[in-house]
Amino acid sequence: MKPIEVFKALSNESRIQILQWLKEPDVYFTPHEGIDMTETGVCVSQITDKLNMTQSTASQYLSILQRAGLITTKRIGKYTYYQRNEEALRSLAQFIETEM
């Protein structure tokens, strides 16, 4: 984890919102084709709809979060699903607690 990349990724309200929604996907999203969102993740189209923005912008935000290591992806068929990387978020919390 590169702290500067993580903090850059977190410098946008919509990207923070995505992470908050992904913490409890069953609360914020309707399941996509019967997928268990807690185990598999949330499809980009669900996130796009929730953000009320273009898929291109939502995909860009997700890409930034992924490069920072804050989310992971899982490909099933033609769909890509996104989940929080809980281990990376715990590492970030520990970094803030011990280094800052």
Secondary structure, DSSP 8 states (H G I E B T S, - for coil): --HHHHHHHTSSHHHHHHHHHHHSHHHH---STT--HHHH-EEHHHHHHHHTS-HHHHHHHHHHHHHTTSEEEEEETTEEEEEE-HHHHHHHHHHHHHH-
